[in-house]
């Protein structure tokens, strides 16, 4: 499988180059040259298959030409050492709980897979300079940092730099990547998530810096981060089919920030996943919602919200969605917009609406929503059709946002032991401005 750039100004890349480089030379995002449709027999057999069996089949379609079968099976099974259960919440609405991994967030799947795949390539590449470290740069608005840091913790030959916006991630999220030490360096940026993302992208394009150190990204711009997230959408549909042999039409709602998560769902759909339509649920950062309404993409500075992991004003993976539905630029912008809106709906919610939804859901169903899941749940309550079954992604454990959840619901939410362990560590972070030259100087000094 070869990978091309969404900007179409860079040479085709192998999977290894796409994973190690992260971003193409023209600043575009890598896309697989083709997406394989899976056979009908696979979908018929899915309800009887384990999560790992399903994921191995999907992984083979993406990566089977580039990774030995046994190594790929090992990577997938090691990644998925936990389940992503489908839990009934209300009427015909289900929660896909993606918080049962080590850092209690959906990004554990992509981060763990990427760490293992990158390690595989480092071990396999005999040309790799002896002792040369691969440096992973990752910008986080919350959960990415903890998932990537813990996914790569202690992995030989890899050092991770986590950039996060000062004062704009929850205390528990911050503890999960600032207390680790070892091969993890946390960088506290005086700015917003978009500044962190800009610094990372600028570093990849800096010739002097790339001469000094080997850089890659673990954000959802990296194909090895977002593609494996398709695994749990297949698992969700398999569970829905098992619970109801003749299920209603499926609608999947994804709380969306940088759009890597819904992008993985759309790739799954291209592979034949039987889902009728999707909904992208936004917080007050409504850039994609406005695109659906107008056909015009107008990025703007992000605003801070209760659902902080979705505080993104210029979602990177929008480029992948446009490339996918423009058939790599063959359709006009108007035709592309029609393709997108025929499959994807949207919603946007204020902090007050998020609070109201969390209270209502807890009062009526006793189900605890985190602020991000609340956007997904509300979108289904408002937009689901009578002949549909709705599945929303509960992307992180509510305890990761304990202060918010406690204040909104008037409870004292117990913190799981895994989170408690992070809270006992000592914060270790490097403070920097949002100026690129300051960031570059820091990296050059490493």
N, C-alpha and C positions, 0 to 999 in steps of 0.2 A: 504494500500500500504506500503510495506517495501522498504527500501533503502539500497543498498549495496555499498561498497567502490570499486573504480577503482583499488585499490591495492590488494583487495581481502584478506586482513589480519585483518579485523575488523568485529565485529558482525553486523548483520543486525540492522537497526535503524528504528524507527517510523518516520513519517513526523516531529513530534514535535522535536525529538532529532536531526534530520538532519538539521532542521532550526535553533535550538538554538545552536547546536555545530558548525555548518558551515562546519567543516572539520572532517573527520573520524579519529579515533585514530591512524591509520597507515599512516596518512598524505594523504590518498587518497580522491578523490572527491566522493560525494554521487551520486548515480544513481538510478532511480526508477526501481524496479524489472521487471516491464513490462510497455510497452507503448500501451495504448488502441487505436485501430483504430476506427475512428468515422464513423458512417453509411453514406451510399451514399446519403440518403435523406437530411442529414444535409448540405452537400455540394451543393445540388440542391436548398436548401432553403436559403443559405447564402446571396445571393444578396438582398433578401427582409428583412434581419434581421438587427437590429441595432448593432453597435460595442459592446455595453454592452451585448446584447443577445448572440452574437457570442462568446464573451469572457467567459460568464457564462457557456456555453456548454463545451468549452475547459478546463476551470478551474475545472469543475466537473469531467472530465476524469482524471485529474491529482490529485486533492485534495478532491474529493467528498466523499471518504471513511473515511476521517479524519477530515473534517470540516462540521458542520451542514449546511444544504442547504441554509437556510436564512442568516446565518452569512457569508457564502461564497459569496452569491449574493451581500450582503452589501459591503463586502471587494472589490469585483470586480468593482461594480458600483462607489464606492467612489474613487477607484484608477483611473478609466477612466472617469474623469470629463472633458476630453478634447478629441479631435479627432486626428486621424493620417491620414490626407487626401492623396489621390493619385493624383498627379498633373502632367499633360502632359508637357514634356520639349522639346522633339525633335523627329520627326519621330515616331518610335515605342518604345521610351524610356520614362519612367515615374519615377518621384521622389516620394518615400514614405516619406512624411514629418513627422519626429518623434520629432519635436521641438516645439510642441504647448502646452507642459506641463509647470508647474510652474518654472522650471529652464531652459527651452528651450533646452532640450536634451533628447535623446531616453531613457536614464536611469531613467527618471521620472517614467516610467511604472513599472519596476522591483522594484525600491526603494520604491515607494508608496505602492505597493502590499506587499512587505516584512515587512514594518513597521506595516502595519495593521494586517498581519497574526501573527507576533511576539507578538503584543499587545493582540491579541485574545488568544494566548497560555498562556501568562502571566496571563491574567484575569481568564482563565479556570483552570489553574493548582493550585489546593488547597494546593499542597505540597510546592509551592514556598515559600521560607522563607520570612516572613513579612519584607518589606522594603528593601530586597536585590535587587540591581540594576543589570540589564543585560547590559553588556558593549559591544558595537558593535565596532569592529576594521575594518577599511576600508582603503585600499591603493588606491590611485587615480593617474591617469596620466592626469586628467583634469575634465571630466564631472561626473564621479562616485561620487566624493567627494561632489559636490554641490547637486546632486540628492538625495543622501543618507542623507546628513545633513538636507536638507529641508524636506525630507520625514519623518524624525524622530524628527524634531524640536518640542519640547514641549511635546513629547509623554512620559507619566508618566511611571517611572520604567525603563527607558532606557537612557544610556549615550553613545554618539558616539565619537570615536576618529578617526579623518581623518588624515592619513599620506600622505604627498605629497612631491615630489622632489623639492627642493629649486631652484627657477629660471627656472623651466621647465614646468610651466603651465601658461596659459595666465592670464593677470591682471584681466580680468573680471571673469574668472573661479575661481581665488584665492579669489576674493571678495565674491563670492557666498557661501563660507564655512568658511572663516576666520572672518567674521563680525557678525556672528549670536549669539555667546555666549550661555547663558542658558545651555542646556544639550549637547552642541557641543564643542569639543576641537580640534583645528587644530594643527597638529604637522608637522613642516617644517623640512624635513630630508635632510641632506647634502649628496645627492647621486642622484640616478636615480630611476625610478618607480620600477624596479626589486628589488632594495634594500628595498623599502617600502613593497613590496609584501613578500619578504623574512622575514622581521621583523614580519609581521602579522602572517605568517605561523608558524614561530618559537614560537611565543607567545602561539599559540594553543597547541603546543606540550610540553609546559613547565609545569610540574606538580606543582611546587611551585606557579607559577603565577595563575594557574587555581584553586588552593586551596584558593588563596587570593581573587579572583574575578571571576564572571561568565562571560565568554567570548563567543562571536559569531562573525561571519563575515558578512558583507553586500556586499562583492565583488561578482562577478559572479560565484565564487566557491560555493556560497550558492544556493541551489536548489530553494529557494523562491525568489531569485533575477533573475535567468536566465530563469526559466520555464515560468513565466508570459509574457516574451517578445515574446513568441509564439503568443500571442493574436493578435498583430498587423500584423503578416504575414497572418493570416486568414482574417483579415480585408482588407488587401491589395488585396488578391485574390478575395474577395467578391466584392470590388470596380471595379477590372478589369473585372469581369464577368458582372457587372451591366453596365459598359461602352460599353462592346462589348459582346453580348450574345454568339457569337462564337469566343472567343479570340484565338489568336495564342498560341503556346506553351509558357509557362511562364518561364523566367529565372530571378532569383533574385540574385542581386549582393550586398554583404554586406562588407563595409569597416571594416577591422578586425584588432584588437589589441590583446586583451586577449581571444578572440574567444567565449565569452559568447553569443554575439548577433547572430552569425551564428549558434552556437550550438542550440539555441532556434528554429531557422529556420529549422534545420535538424530534431529536435524532432517533429516539426509540419509536416514535410514531412513523418515521420514515422507514424504519426496519419492519413495519407491519403491526406494531402494537395496537390492538383494537380499542382505541380511545376515540370517542366522537369529537371532542373538542377540549380546549384548554382555557384556563383563565389565569392571567398574570395579575396578582393582587399587590398593589403598591401602597406604601404609606403616603405621606404628604409629598414625597419626591415622585411626582407624577409624569415624568418625562415620557415613558412608554405609553401610558394611558392617553396622553395628549397626542402621541403619534397615531394611536388607533383612531382617535376622533378626527384628526386633521390630515394625516398622511405626511406631516412635516415633523422631522426629528430635530428638536431644539434643546440640546443639553444646557443645563444651567447649574449654578452652584448648589450643592446639596444643603438641605436644612436638617437640623437635628430633631429626631423624633424618639418616641418610646421604643419603636422597632428599629433600633440603631443599626443593626446589621444590614438594613435595606436603605440606609442613608447614602444613596449614590446619585449624583447628578448627571453623570455621563457613563451609563453602563457599557462596559467593554464588549460584552457578548451580543449587543444589538447588531454589531457588524456581521456576526455569524448568522443571526436570524435573517437579516436582509440578504446575505449571500445565498442562504438556503432557499428562500422563497422567490428570489429573483432569478433562480437557476443560474447562479454565478454571473449575474449581470445581463442575462439574455432578455429579461422582461423590463419594461419601463418602470419607473418609480410608482406610477399609478397602478399598473398591473400587479406589482409586488405588494403594494398596500392591500389590494383586493384579496390576494392570496393569503396574506397574514391575517386579515380580519375575518376571513371565512373560517379560520381554524382557531384563532385566539381572541378571547374577549379580555376585558380589563376592568379594574376597579381601583379606586384610590380612597384612602381613609385618613381622617385627621386623628390626632392623639385622643381627643374626646370620644370619637367613634370607636377607637380601639379599646379604651377603658370600658365603654358601655357594652361592647361585645363580650369582653372578658367576664364582666359581671353577669350579663344575661345567660351566657353559656354555663357558667358555674352554678347559677341559681336554678336553671331549668334542667340541666343534665348532670351536674356534679363533676363535669369534665374541666380540668385545669388547662387553660390556653396560655401560651406565652404570647407576648405582643405581636410576634410575627405570624404565628399560627392563627391569631385572632383575625388578622386581615384575610387569611385564606378561608376561615370558617364563615366570616360575615359575607364574603363574596358569594359563597355557595348558597347561603341562606337567602340572599337577594336575587341571585341570577340563575339558580338551578331550575331546570324545566321539570315538569311532573313526570316525564318518562325517562328521567336520568337518575343515575346513582352518582353522587359526588364524593370525590376523595380530595382532601386537602393535606398538604404537607405540614406536619408539626415539626418544625425544623430544629428546635432546640428544647431542652428540658426547661420547664418554667422556673426551676430553681436557679438557672443561670441569670435570671432577671428577678431575683428574690425581692429586692427592695421595691421594684415596680409592682410585682404581683401582690406582695403583702399590702402595699398602700391601696391598690385598686380593690382588692377583694376583702380587705380587713381580716387577714389570716396571718399565721406565722408558719410559713411553708418550711418544712423540714429540708435540709440540704443533704443530698445523697453523700455517702462516705467518699466517693471518688472526688467530688467537688471539695469537700472538707479538707482533704489531703492537700490540694493546691493552696487553700487559704492559709495553711500553716507555714508556707515557704516565705522566703525573704525576697522582696522585689529587687530585681537587678535590671536596670534599663539605662539607655544612653539618651539624653535629651538633645534634640536638634531642632533648628528652625526648618521652615518648609522651603528653604533655598537650596537649589540643586547643587551648587558649588560646595556648600557645606557638607552635604551628603556624600558627594564625590570625594572630598578631601578625607572624610572619615573612612570610606572604603579603601582608599589608596594607602591609608596608614595601617591597614590590617595585615 
